[in-house]
Structures are given as structure tokens and as C-alpha cells.
Amino acid sequence: MAAIANRVKPKSWVTEPKKFRRIIAFGKRSSELPSSQLSSFDIKELSRVDSSSNDSTSCGEFRSEYSEMSRESILKLAENTAYTATTVLDLFRFIAPKMMRRAEAHFCHGIAEDLDDPKYGHYKYWSNPLETKLPDAPEMEMHCLYGVGIPTERSYVYKLSSISGKCKSSIPFRIDRSMDGDNSCLKGGARFADGEESVPVISAGFMCAKGWRGKTRFYPAGMETFVRE
């Protein structure tokens, strides 16, 4: 794949301030505010259980982890206005703790402080390039190929779902498809960035451009790296 030297980007990708860490926002305004102006709180202080309801079923016999959430906690989560790459994990753990426990038993998404720690030999770290080292094979070559120039979903604007007593287990949040920006970056509740339609460049290209260039703690062999967009 030949490198694209002068790829064309929508003007909005150049002029609109980048907020790459923001994953979920409630309302268009909060999706555009500087991080310093966003409200914050400790999700751990909230209670998931709705003590005012003893109903054990909803939507017939269907129940989900959402059924256990109190209306007050749902509203409070939306008041936080925006969640970044760090705080969105706390949001997921609060909304669906059982699902997240299963996921975190098999996958990890942190940044290793000491890659020589024996714990990183566990398979759950292997899919995270920030918590595992590449092989010590200095005679090998690394070729990184990824796509660019196509609008790719990067973050989302959500809204509260209508919750009725009849169907309390409905998913409490959903993408606000009415949200559109003045340019091509925000459309149908999704904010777009440069990428290859499914993975944005910041995810596809970061390790190739930084983490695996030369001898680094993630790449101790320092084998030659070639990047082609």
C-alpha cells in the first residue's frame, strides 16, 4: 500500500479542536466543552439499587443489569455530561458490572509501569500493546499498514431513554441521532475523525508511529519499522 502523501481531509478536521479522549457526551454542548469545564463526580458514590421498587420482572420475563439501576443513579450519570477514555470504564462498570467483570477477566486496557513484572505473562494482557512487549528479534522487520482519509466514528452524543414502569429494563441511554454539527464531524449523534471507516488513525497508527519506533520499552529489540498509510 503506497503512502498517501497529500490526502484530502474535510476542512472541519483541520479547524475543529480535537478532543480525542472524550468517548461519550450527553448533549452537543458537553461534547464540545473544554475538559476543564466538564462536571465530574465519583461514580462509586452512587447506588445502583432501586430500593423503592420490589418488582422482580419487567418486559415480561426479561431482565438485565439495567433493571437493578435506580432512576436517580441514571439521571446522575447523565448529569456528568461527558466521559473520557478513562472515566468511561467506570461508567461501564457501574451500568453493567457483571459483563465488565467477565470482560476484564480476559482483556486489559491499562498502561504497564513495569513490563518485566511477571503478571504481564497472563494472556489477558497480550491484546494490549501498552501492556506487553514485542519479541526480542532484532533481525525482523515491522511493517505497519493502515487506512486513512475516510470519516470514522470516534465518539458519541447520548441522551436519556424514556423509562416507563412497564419496561424498566430498557437500556437507559441511547445515541441521540438528532444531533448534527455545522460540519461533517458530528452527524447522527456520532463524531467522526480521520481513519479507515472502522478504526480512527489515532488508534491504528499510534504504536507504529511512537511506541514501536526504535528501542522502546514496548519494543526492546529495536527492529526497523516501516509505516505505510
Secondary structure as UniProt FT lines:
FT   TURN            5..6
FT   HELIX           11..15
FT   TURN            20..21
FT   STRAND          22..26
FT   HELIX           28..32
FT   HELIX           35..37
FT   HELIX           43..45
FT   TURN            51..52
FT   TURN            60..61
FT   HELIX           65..68
FT   HELIX           71..79
FT   STRAND          82..84
FT   TURN            85..86
FT   HELIX           87..95
FT   HELIX           97..106
FT   TURN            115..116
FT   HELIX           118..121
FT   HELIX           123..125
FT   TURN            126..127
FT   TURN            129..130
FT   TURN            138..139
FT   STRAND          141..145
FT   STRAND          150..160
FT   HELIX           165..167
FT   TURN            168..169
FT   STRAND          173..175
FT   TURN            177..178
FT   TURN            184..185
FT   STRAND          186..187
FT   TURN            188..189
FT   STRAND          190..196
FT   HELIX           201..204
FT   HELIX           207..211
FT   TURN            217..218
FT   TURN            220..221
FT   STRAND          224..228
//
